[in-house]
Each structure stands twice: as structure tokens, then as C-alpha cells.
Amino acid sequence: MNPSAARLQACYNRWMNQRLFDVCGALDDTTRRSDLGAFFKSVHGTLEHLIWADTMWLARFTAAPLPEGTSIQIDDWPALCAERQALDARIETWTDGLSESWLAAPFTFRSVMTGVERTQPGWALVIHFFNHQIHHRGQLTTLLAQLGVDFGVTDLPALPELNDASRQRW
């Protein structure tokens, strides 16, 4: 992991999240909230979890106050969409300021789920940050497929910025 790779991941993250929210926005609220047997039950619950976890990690990385609790609840669909867009913008801004030295430095954090304190290199935690998002977006595309919705391509090479040099930030 280096600053350029982190910026690329943040760009991909924003693109995938926007596409997911566009597709999920076409579902009715009852369908978005239906328990489909996923770890966070529903499409809506999984999207809420991603916002909570991304907010938690970004707060740790930026020394901001941590959100309280182990989940968030944003019942209003437009508010959930707005929070995701704002969070993705903050993630991209944060990656724009990443340095090799920050990524190489030891980073100590305490898990809110287990209470265990760990010290690991920043680069490993940034990989985890983006991998966690990818993991749950994969669950969401599976839920969408079960609902008969074809989400389409999720491959990094399809990222528009990778195919348009004038839009690249890395």
C-alpha cells in the first residue's frame, strides 16, 4: 500500500458506492429493509454498517472523535445516501493527504467490538479499511442478484478514472 494505491482505492470506493446507492434506490423501501439472511439482515442494514465502519476507521485515522456504539441507524433513505456521499468525499480527501511515512508508521487502535488493543502498520489497516468495504459490497451484489437485479461489472479495470487519464489523481 502506498499513497497512490490508497487514492485509487478511495476513487473505486466512491464509484462503487454511488452505483450501489443508485441501484438500491430503485428498490422500494420494504425490499431494501427486508431480512434477506445476510449478516446485517437487509440491504439497508448492510449499507448502514458500511457507513458506521468507514466512519469508525476514518475517525481513528484522523484522530477525530469515534462514533458511539457499534452501529448506526439512519432510517431516511435520502439521508443515508447523503451520508454515504459525504463520507466518500472525506475518504478521498483523507487519501489525498496520505504520506509514505504515515503508512509505514505503527498505528495503535482499540477494537470497539472486542476491546482488544492492537498496534499494526498504517498500510495494513488501510488495506483492511478498503477490503472491508469490498467484502460487504460483494454481499450486497449477491443480495441484489437474489432480488433479480443485475448490478453489472464491479471490476477495478472498469473504473472510469482508470480509462481517462485526465481524471486520474494518483
Secondary structure, DSSP 8 states (H G I E B T S, - for coil): --HHHHHHHHHHHHHHHHHHHHHHHTS-HHHHHS--SBTTBSHHHHHHHHHHHHHHHHHHHHT----SSS------HHHHHHHHHHHHHHHHHHHHT--HHHHHSEEEEE-TTT--EEEEEHHHHHHHHHHHHHHHHHHHHHHHHHTT-------GGG-GGGG-GGG---
